[in-house]
Amino acid sequence: MHPATKPRKNATWHLIGAQLGQLRRAAGLTQPELARRLCIHPETIASIEQGRRPLKYDLAEQLDQALGGRGVLAAGVARVPERERYPAFARDFIEHEQQALTLLSYQNQVVPGQLQTEEYAAAVFACLYPPISTEDAEERLSARLDRQKLFDRKPWPPMMNFIIQQWVLEQPIGGRHVLREQIRHLRRCAELPFMGIQIMPTAREKHAALDGPMVLLETPDHDQLAYIEGQRVSFLVDDPDEVSVLHQKYGMLRSQALSPEESMGLLDDLAGES
């Protein structure tokens, strides 16, 4: 197991932040003075310089222009690997996810990220507490939507199965309209040949995963991994014995959930299509 109980320092963003600080001091500006020039909060500058906040490309261009950076910051941001856009604790999992042969997911709090609409995902990030800044929310939303490019992977996406608790589809995160469009999106996804969607009925008396959500995946080398995420903590599990137990749990969950055909019927009912 590889626990990640707190964000790891990111050397790439720390270096870019140090470059920004050097350019700012060379220009004879304080952090508040630079922030006023760009009409942004001083804490944004401080966070970037300390490597706590990724620098977005458009802001990097503005900073280069304001500080005479000659494109140094923008060039540095452009070279940041795609995986660095994600929270530190999730990067290893997301890298494996993009290459996975199979992907099995059980979620009991929100719709799985790969299946979220843009409006639903934005509403999920708006629920975070303590709240995050508008810039962070936009960055996370963009990164989440990018993960859905997995569906267009050539020559073929992974074989996927998602088990979702029924109450997730009854909680109006973002409002009733957002939830209805999310359910309709799930119904369309359920028709994809490489995907199965199953609903775990609220009325089910037996349940094999009361201890929380999980994601299981198979790598191109046929290694079996699991990813478990909770309150500000996550684990990427590679111990074969532990992963085997989680596969047993998932197998039981599939038998306890509605079949894909029954689930599509329930999605129609929840969306008001029947």
N, C-alpha and C positions, 0 to 999 in steps of 0.2 A: 504494500500500500504506500501511497505517496500523499500524506495529508498536507493540506494547505490551509491553515487556520487564519492566515492574514495575508493581505496582498504582498507579493514579493517585490523588492526593489528592481526596477527595470533599468539595466545599464544603458540601453539605447536612449531612452527618454531622459535619463540623468545626464548623458553627454550632450544631447541637444539643448537641454535646459541650461547647462553650463555655458554653452556657446552663446545662448541668448543673453545670459547674465553678463558675459564678457563684452558683447556688442553694446548692451545698454550702458554699462559703465564707461565704455570708450566714448559713447555719445554724450556723456555727462548728465544722464537722466536717472532719476529715482524710479522705482517701480510705480508709484502713484502717478508720476508725471507721464511715463510711457503709457499707462493705462488710460489717462485722460486723452492723450493724442488719438488713441484708437477707439475711444468710447467703450471700453470694457472695464470690468471690475478689477481693482488692483490685486485681489486674491487670485485671479486667473493668471496674471503674470508671475506671482509668487509661486503658485503651484507648478507652473511649467518649468520655471527655473530650478525648482527642487526635484524635478523628475516625477512629481506625483500626478501630473496631468499630461496626457499625450497632446502634442502640438498639431493642430489640424493644418492641412496644406494651405488653405486660403488665408488663415491667420499668419502662417509662416511668411507668405508673400508680403502681407501688409507690414510685418515686423522688419523684413529685409529692406523694404522701401523706407520705413521710418528711421531705421538705424544705419542705413548705408551698408547693408550686409551683402550686397552683390549676389543675392540668390543662395547664400550659404545655408540658411535655415531651410528654405524650400527644398533645396537639393538633398539635405539630410533627411527631411521628412519623407521625400519621395522614395528614398532607399530603405525605409523601414519595412521589414518583412510583414506580409499580410497578417500573420498570426499575432503580431504584437498589438493589433488593434483590440484584442479581447482581454478581459480581466486575467490577471496572472494565473489565478487558480484554475482557470478553464482552458488555458492555451493548449496544454498537452492533449486534453480530450478532444478539442475542436480539430486539432491537426489529425488525430486518428479518425475522427468522424468524417472528414473530407475524403479519406482514402478507404473507408470501411467497405467490406463486402456485404455484411449484414448489419442491421441496426434495429434493436428491439428496445422499446421505451414504454415505461409505465409512469403516468403522472397523475397526481391527486390534488394539485393546487391550482395550476393554470394549464391552458392548452400548451402542448409541447412547442418549444421555440421554433422548430423547423416548420410548424404548421400555422403559426400565427399570422394574421393579417397585419398590415402596417398599423391600422388604427388600434387593433387589440394590443399589439406589442407596445405602442406608445402609451396606452392606458396602463399596462403592467408597469412600465418604468415610472409612470406618474404616481404609482402606489408605493414606491420605495420610501423607506423611512430609516434614518434621516433622509430628507429629500436630496436629490442630486441637482446639479445646475442644469440649465437649459442646454448648454454646450455638451455636457456629459450625456444627457438624455439623447440628444441628436446623434452623438457618436455611437452610443450603444444600439440605438435603433438601426442605424446604417449597418453596423456589424452584424446584427441579428438577421436582417433581410439578406445580407450577403451569404449567410450560411445556407439559405434556401436555393442557392445556385447548385447545390448538391443534386437537386432533382434533374438538372440539365447535364449532368456529367456524362461524358462519352467514354466508351461506347454504351455504357448502361449505368444507371444509378444503383446504389445498393438495394438489396431486398430489405424492406422495412415493415415493421409492425408496431402500431401505437395502441396502447390500452389507456383509456382516459376515463376517470371517474365521472359518473353522470352529473354529480353536483357541480363539477367544473363548468359544465355546459348550461347550468342554470343560474350561475352567479353573474350578474350583469356588469362585469368589469368594463368600464368605459361607457356604460349605458345600454339600454335594450337594443338600440339599432346596431351598435358595434357588435354586441353578442350575436345578434341574428345574422349579420354578415359573416361573422367568424364561423358560425355553424354551417352556413351555406358553403363556405370555403372548404370546410372539413368534408362536407358531402361530395364536393367535386374531387377532392383529393382521394376519397375512398374508391373512386372509379379507376385510379391509376393502376396499371398492371403490376407494378413493383411494390405496391403499398397495401397494407391491411390496416384498417381502423376498427377497433373493438371498444365498445362502451361497457364499463363495469356498472351494473345497475345499483342504484342506491339501496334497493330492497334486498340485495344479496345478503344472505345470512352468514355465509362463510367467505373469508377473504385471506389470501395467502401473503399479502404484503401490507399489513396494517402499520408496519414500521417505516413506510415511506417510499418515495419514488426511486427509480433506478433506470439506467440506460446500459444495455449490453451491446457490445459490438465485436465483430470479427475483422482482424486486420488482413491486408493482402498476404501476409506470411502465415495466416490461419491461427494467429494467437487470439485468445479470447480475453477481452478486457471488460471491466464494468466501471461505470461512473456514477457516484452517489453524491448528491448535493443537498445541503441543509442550510440552517441559519448561519451565514458567514463562514461556512466550512465546506470543503469538498474533498473527495477521495477518488483517485484513479486506481482501481484495484486490478492487480495483475497476478495475484496469487491464484494458481489453478484451483486449489481447494475452495477458496472463497468464491471465485467466479462460478464454480460448479454449483454451489449452494444457491446462488442467485439465479442461475439458469433453471434450477428445479422450481424455485419460487415462480419464475416467469411462466414456466410450463403450466403450473397449476392455475396461475392467473388467467391464462388463455382459455383454459377449460371452464373457469368460473364466469368469465365475461360473456356478453352476447356475441354471437357469431358475426362475422363481417356483414352478412346479409341482414341480420336482425338489427345490427348497429346502424346500417344505412337507413332502415325504416324508422328507427328512433330519431336519427338526425333529421329526417323529413318531418317528423312530428314536432320536434323542438323548433324547427325553422318555420313551422306553420305551412308546410308545403303539401301536406296530405289532406 
